[in-house]
Amino acid sequence: MNLLFLTDGAAAAGTPGAGMSIVSMVIYLVIIGAVFYFLLIRPQKKQQKQMDALVSSLEIGDSVLTTAGFYGVVIDVMEEVIVVEFGNNKNCRIPMKKTAVVEVEKPEGATPTETKEKK
C-alpha cells in the first residue's frame, strides 16, 4: 500500500520518466484520433455528399432503383418526396422519400435541358 503512494508521489515530484509517458500517451491518442477520422468519419462524409448529389439530380423520367430493390420511373418530384411508377401498370404509383433511391439512370439520349423542358 505504501508503495502505491510512493510511486504517485514520485510522478508528482516531476521525475523525467513520468513526463515522457504523458507526452507519449497524448501522441498515441492523437494518432488513434487521426486513424478514426481517416477510416470512419471521412468516408462517411464522402458517401453522404454522393447521396445528396444523387437525390438532388432526380428528375421526371429517370429510372431508379429503390432500397427495397424495386425498379421504377419517376413521374413526379416534390421537395422531399418523389412519386415512382412501377411496371407498366398505371395504378402502381407509390410516393416515397428521395433518400430511398439507391441508383439513378437517366433516359437514353436525353440531355439535362430536354428533361427540364418536359416539366
Secondary structure, 3 states (H helix, E strand, C coil): CHHHHHHHHHHHCCCHHHHHHHHHHHHHHHHHHHHHHHHHHHHHHHHHHHHHHHHHCCCCCCEEEECCCCEEEEEEECCCEEEEECCCCCCCEEEEEHHHEEEEECCCCCCHHHHHHHC
